[in-house]
């Protein structure tokens, strides 16, 4: 406990003098030799203003957290996640998918976003999906995301979820995955596998709206070294038809309300990837909002991130009416 308090006090000081917050986290951990748990990392990110938590909507202590929930019957580490459970009944729920170029990183990169939405009244399922090199690739991560939605659907009573208020949110490659899952609810090629109870929902689970942070939307127009590996890992060659098949922009006619957050100086996933899909959605008259973070690169932090998450929540709220019956 003494080490914990010492760490957090030192971080409060570092926040004033170290512009590279992530470097500060690593430095403090090395100096004090503290093993940082996911919960500790969340608190560190809050202290350094890396996340966007607004505690006026509920303290972290008020959120019940169920870690390591398997949403598929194989009990694989690739098919598990953490559920954040706020107080209340008939709650909206959001499934979150992390980024990492389809091949790396894990769900804990989304811990601060998960906590933010839980503190704003959402049940959050922050999940792992199969990665390239570990059983993943197109379209296995999309099918897994649909299975996680099915898990929440089948356990709605347990987690006090309103089935007609289901949402998806993803970052970078995870944004690509959630867009594909949202836009292809009825597509045979992307059917979900069974959930952790060995069941699937009676019908494809549809979401009310989807949020995409820095999403790849047209894979054929991106760096093919990465996107090609993603296709090949799933057993698809690098034909133009397969790049199209794996791109959200291909499915715009079955798209749903979509909110984007993207830095216009993004060097990893060009800002134009969001702009292209926005134009396609506008042509189809599908509701959208593009939250542009001016001057931001791929990773959005601090107040810009806080404001962006609030705009995502505001967009979701537009579609949480009693008339919305997406799973009826």
C-alpha positions as CSV (number, residue, x, y, z in Angstrom):
1,X,0.0,0.0,0.0
2,X,2.9,2.3,0.8
3,X,4.4,1.7,-2.6
4,X,1.0,2.3,-4.3
5,X,0.6,5.7,-2.5
6,X,4.2,6.6,-3.3
7,X,3.7,5.8,-6.9
8,X,0.5,7.9,-7.3
9,X,2.0,10.9,-5.5
10,X,5.0,10.9,-7.7
11,X,2.8,10.6,-10.8
12,X,0.8,13.7,-9.7
13,X,4.1,15.6,-9.8
14,X,5.3,14.0,-13.1
15,X,2.1,15.1,-14.8
16,X,3.2,18.7,-14.4
17,X,6.7,18.2,-15.8
18,X,6.7,15.2,-18.2
19,X,4.9,15.8,-21.5
20,X,5.2,12.2,-22.6
21,X,2.8,10.6,-20.1
22,X,3.4,7.0,-21.2
23,X,7.1,7.4,-20.7
24,X,6.4,8.6,-17.2
25,X,4.4,5.5,-16.4
26,X,7.2,3.2,-17.5
27,X,9.8,5.3,-15.7
28,X,7.9,5.2,-12.4
29,X,7.2,1.5,-12.7
30,X,10.9,0.8,-13.2
31,X,12.1,3.0,-10.4
32,X,9.8,1.8,-7.7
33,X,9.5,-1.8,-9.1
34,X,5.8,-1.9,-8.8
35,X,3.8,-4.6,-10.7
36,X,1.0,-2.6,-12.4
37,X,-2.4,-4.4,-12.4
38,X,-5.1,-3.4,-14.9
39,X,-7.0,-1.5,-12.1
40,X,-3.8,0.3,-11.1
41,X,-3.2,1.3,-14.7
42,X,-6.7,2.8,-14.9
43,X,-6.0,4.9,-11.9
44,X,-2.6,6.0,-13.2
45,X,-4.2,7.0,-16.5
46,X,-6.7,9.1,-14.6
47,X,-4.0,10.8,-12.6
48,X,-2.1,11.7,-15.8
49,X,-5.3,12.7,-17.6
50,X,-4.8,10.0,-20.3
51,X,-8.4,8.9,-19.9
52,X,-11.6,10.9,-19.8
53,X,-13.4,9.8,-16.6
54,X,-16.1,12.2,-15.4
55,X,-16.6,11.1,-11.8
56,X,-19.7,13.3,-11.5
57,X,-21.5,10.4,-13.2
58,X,-20.4,7.7,-10.7
59,X,-17.2,6.7,-9.0
60,X,-15.2,3.7,-10.1
61,X,-16.1,2.1,-6.8
62,X,-19.7,2.0,-7.8
63,X,-18.9,-0.1,-10.9
64,X,-19.0,-3.9,-10.4
65,X,-16.3,-5.5,-12.6
66,X,-16.5,-9.2,-13.7
67,X,-13.1,-10.1,-15.2
68,X,-12.3,-12.9,-17.5
69,X,-15.8,-13.7,-18.8
70,X,-15.7,-16.3,-21.6
71,X,-18.2,-15.6,-24.3
72,X,-17.4,-18.7,-26.3
73,X,-17.6,-22.3,-25.1
74,X,-14.0,-23.0,-25.9
75,X,-12.8,-21.0,-22.9
76,X,-10.0,-19.6,-25.0
77,X,-8.1,-16.5,-23.8
78,X,-8.9,-15.1,-27.3
79,X,-12.6,-15.3,-26.4
80,X,-12.9,-13.5,-23.1
81,X,-13.5,-10.1,-21.7
82,X,-14.3,-7.9,-18.7
83,X,-17.8,-6.8,-17.9
84,X,-18.3,-3.4,-16.2
85,X,-21.6,-3.3,-14.4
86,X,-23.0,0.0,-13.2
87,X,-26.0,0.3,-10.9
88,X,-29.5,0.4,-12.4
89,X,-31.9,-1.6,-14.6
90,X,-32.7,-1.7,-18.3
91,X,-29.3,-0.4,-19.1
92,X,-27.7,0.2,-22.5
93,X,-24.7,-1.9,-23.2
94,X,-21.6,-1.6,-25.4
95,X,-19.1,-4.2,-26.7
96,X,-15.6,-2.7,-27.1
97,X,-12.8,-4.1,-29.3
98,X,-9.2,-2.9,-29.0
99,X,-6.8,-2.0,-31.8
100,X,-3.4,-3.3,-32.7
101,X,-3.3,-3.9,-36.4
102,X,-5.4,-7.1,-36.0
103,X,-2.2,-8.8,-34.7
104,X,-1.2,-7.4,-31.3
105,X,-2.3,-5.6,-28.0
106,X,-5.2,-6.6,-25.8
107,X,-8.4,-5.4,-24.2
108,X,-6.6,-3.5,-21.4
109,X,-5.8,-0.8,-23.9
110,X,-9.5,0.0,-23.7
111,X,-9.8,0.0,-19.9
112,X,-10.2,3.8,-19.6
113,X,-12.9,4.0,-22.3
114,X,-14.7,1.0,-20.7
115,X,-14.7,2.7,-17.3
116,X,-15.8,6.0,-18.8
117,X,-18.9,4.4,-20.4
118,X,-19.6,2.4,-17.3
119,X,-19.6,5.6,-15.3
120,X,-22.0,7.0,-17.7
121,X,-24.5,4.2,-17.2
122,X,-23.5,1.6,-19.8
123,X,-22.9,-2.1,-19.2
124,X,-19.5,-2.6,-21.0
125,X,-18.1,-5.8,-22.4
126,X,-14.4,-5.1,-23.1
127,X,-13.3,-8.1,-25.1
128,X,-10.4,-10.0,-26.7
129,X,-10.8,-11.2,-30.3
130,X,-8.6,-13.7,-32.1
131,X,-5.5,-12.1,-33.5
132,X,-3.4,-12.8,-36.6
133,X,-0.9,-15.4,-35.6
134,X,-3.1,-16.7,-32.8
135,X,-6.1,-18.1,-34.6
136,X,-7.4,-14.8,-35.9
137,X,-7.7,-13.1,-39.3
138,X,-10.6,-12.1,-41.5
139,X,-13.4,-12.8,-40.7
140,X,-12.8,-14.7,-37.4
141,X,-12.6,-11.5,-35.2
142,X,-15.8,-10.3,-36.7
143,X,-17.6,-13.5,-35.9
144,X,-16.1,-13.4,-32.4
145,X,-17.5,-9.9,-31.9
146,X,-20.9,-11.1,-32.9
147,X,-20.6,-13.9,-30.5
148,X,-19.8,-11.5,-27.7
149,X,-23.0,-9.6,-28.6
150,X,-24.9,-12.8,-28.5
151,X,-23.5,-13.5,-25.0
152,X,-24.8,-10.1,-23.7
153,X,-28.1,-10.7,-25.5
154,X,-28.5,-14.1,-23.8
155,X,-27.4,-12.8,-20.4
156,X,-29.4,-9.5,-20.6
157,X,-31.4,-10.3,-17.4
158,X,-28.3,-11.2,-15.4
159,X,-26.6,-7.9,-16.3
160,X,-29.8,-5.8,-16.4
161,X,-29.4,-4.9,-20.0
162,X,-32.0,-3.5,-22.4
163,X,-31.7,-5.7,-25.5
164,X,-32.8,-2.8,-27.7
165,X,-29.9,-0.6,-26.5
166,X,-26.9,-2.5,-27.7
167,X,-23.9,-0.6,-29.2
168,X,-20.4,-1.4,-30.5
169,X,-17.2,0.7,-30.1
170,X,-13.8,0.0,-31.5
171,X,-10.4,1.6,-31.9
172,X,-8.3,1.4,-35.1
173,X,-8.4,-2.3,-36.3
174,X,-11.0,-2.9,-33.6
175,X,-13.0,-0.1,-35.2
176,X,-12.8,-2.0,-38.5
177,X,-14.1,-5.1,-36.7
178,X,-17.1,-3.4,-35.0
179,X,-18.1,-1.7,-38.3
180,X,-18.1,-5.0,-40.1
181,X,-20.0,-6.7,-37.3
182,X,-22.6,-3.8,-37.2
183,X,-23.0,-3.6,-41.0
184,X,-23.3,-7.3,-41.6
185,X,-25.8,-8.5,-39.0
186,X,-27.5,-10.8,-41.5
187,X,-24.5,-11.8,-43.7
188,X,-24.0,-15.6,-43.9
189,X,-20.2,-15.3,-44.1
190,X,-20.0,-13.6,-40.8
191,X,-22.2,-15.7,-38.6
192,X,-21.3,-15.8,-34.9
193,X,-20.3,-19.0,-33.2
194,X,-22.0,-20.1,-30.0
195,X,-21.7,-18.1,-26.8
196,X,-20.4,-19.3,-23.5
197,X,-23.6,-21.1,-22.7
198,X,-23.5,-23.1,-25.9
199,X,-26.4,-21.1,-27.4
200,X,-26.9,-18.4,-30.0
201,X,-29.5,-15.7,-30.0
202,X,-32.7,-16.7,-31.8
203,X,-32.0,-14.1,-34.5
204,X,-28.9,-12.2,-35.4
205,X,-28.2,-9.7,-32.7
206,X,-28.4,-6.2,-34.2
207,X,-26.9,-3.1,-32.6
208,X,-28.5,0.4,-32.4
209,X,-25.4,2.3,-33.4
210,X,-21.7,1.9,-33.7
211,X,-18.7,4.1,-32.8
212,X,-15.4,3.9,-34.8
213,X,-12.3,5.6,-33.5
214,X,-9.7,5.9,-36.3
215,X,-11.2,3.1,-38.4
216,X,-9.8,1.4,-41.5
217,X,-12.8,1.4,-43.8
218,X,-11.4,0.6,-47.3
219,X,-8.7,-2.0,-46.8
220,X,-7.7,-2.1,-50.5
221,X,-6.5,1.6,-50.3
222,X,-4.3,1.0,-47.2
223,X,-0.8,-0.4,-46.6
224,X,-1.2,-4.0,-47.9
225,X,1.6,-5.5,-45.8
226,X,-0.7,-5.3,-42.8
227,X,-4.1,-5.8,-44.5
228,X,-2.7,-8.6,-46.6
229,X,-1.6,-10.5,-43.6
230,X,-5.1,-10.0,-42.1
231,X,-6.7,-11.6,-45.2
232,X,-4.2,-14.4,-45.5
233,X,-4.5,-15.4,-41.9
234,X,-8.2,-16.1,-42.5
235,X,-7.6,-18.1,-45.6
236,X,-8.3,-15.4,-48.2
237,X,-5.9,-14.3,-51.0
238,X,-5.1,-10.7,-51.7
239,X,-7.5,-10.3,-54.6
240,X,-9.4,-7.0,-55.0
241,X,-12.6,-8.9,-54.4
242,X,-11.4,-10.1,-51.0
243,X,-10.1,-6.6,-50.0
244,X,-13.6,-5.3,-50.8
245,X,-15.2,-8.2,-49.0
246,X,-13.3,-7.3,-45.8
247,X,-14.0,-3.5,-46.1
248,X,-16.9,-1.8,-44.2
249,X,-17.5,0.6,-47.0
250,X,-18.7,-2.3,-49.1
251,X,-21.6,-2.9,-46.8
252,X,-22.8,0.7,-46.6
253,X,-26.3,-0.2,-47.9
254,X,-26.9,-2.3,-44.7
255,X,-25.1,0.2,-42.5
256,X,-26.5,1.6,-39.2
257,X,-26.1,4.9,-37.5
258,X,-22.3,5.5,-37.1
259,X,-20.2,8.0,-35.2
260,X,-16.5,8.5,-35.9
261,X,-13.7,10.0,-34.0
262,X,-10.5,10.6,-36.0
263,X,-7.4,12.8,-35.8
264,X,-6.9,14.7,-39.0
265,X,-3.1,14.2,-38.6
266,X,-3.3,10.4,-38.3
267,X,-0.3,8.8,-39.8
268,X,-1.3,5.2,-39.1
269,X,-4.9,5.1,-40.4
270,X,-5.4,8.1,-42.7
271,X,-8.2,10.5,-41.7
272,X,-9.5,10.0,-45.3
273,X,-10.6,6.5,-44.3
274,X,-13.4,8.0,-42.1
275,X,-14.2,10.7,-44.6
276,X,-14.8,8.1,-47.4
277,X,-17.2,6.2,-45.3
278,X,-19.0,9.3,-44.1
279,X,-19.6,10.3,-47.7
280,X,-21.0,6.9,-48.5
281,X,-23.3,7.0,-45.4
282,X,-24.5,10.4,-46.4
283,X,-25.4,9.2,-49.9
284,X,-27.4,6.4,-48.3
285,X,-29.0,8.9,-45.9
286,X,-27.8,6.9,-42.9
287,X,-27.2,9.0,-39.7
288,X,-23.6,9.7,-38.9
289,X,-21.4,12.1,-37.0
290,X,-17.7,12.7,-37.7
291,X,-15.8,14.0,-34.7
292,X,-12.6,15.5,-36.0
293,X,-9.7,16.0,-33.5
294,X,-7.7,18.7,-35.2
295,X,-3.9,18.1,-35.2
296,X,-4.2,14.7,-33.5
297,X,-2.3,11.6,-34.6
298,X,-3.5,8.1,-34.2
299,X,-3.7,8.1,-30.4
300,X,-6.1,10.7,-28.9
301,X,-5.6,11.6,-25.2
302,X,-6.5,14.1,-22.6
303,X,-9.3,16.6,-23.0
304,X,-9.7,15.9,-26.7
305,X,-10.4,12.3,-25.9
306,X,-12.8,13.3,-23.1
307,X,-14.8,15.5,-25.5
308,X,-14.7,12.9,-28.2
309,X,-16.1,10.2,-25.9
310,X,-18.9,12.6,-24.8
311,X,-19.8,13.2,-28.4
312,X,-19.9,9.5,-29.0
313,X,-22.2,9.0,-26.0
314,X,-24.4,11.9,-27.2
315,X,-24.8,10.2,-30.6
316,X,-25.7,6.9,-29.0
317,X,-28.3,8.7,-26.9
318,X,-30.1,10.0,-30.0
319,X,-31.1,6.4,-30.8
320,X,-32.1,5.2,-27.3
321,X,-35.8,5.9,-27.6
322,X,-38.7,3.7,-26.8
323,X,-39.4,3.4,-30.5
324,X,-36.1,1.6,-31.2
325,X,-36.8,-2.1,-31.4
326,X,-33.7,-3.4,-33.2
327,X,-33.9,-6.9,-31.6
328,X,-37.7,-7.4,-31.7
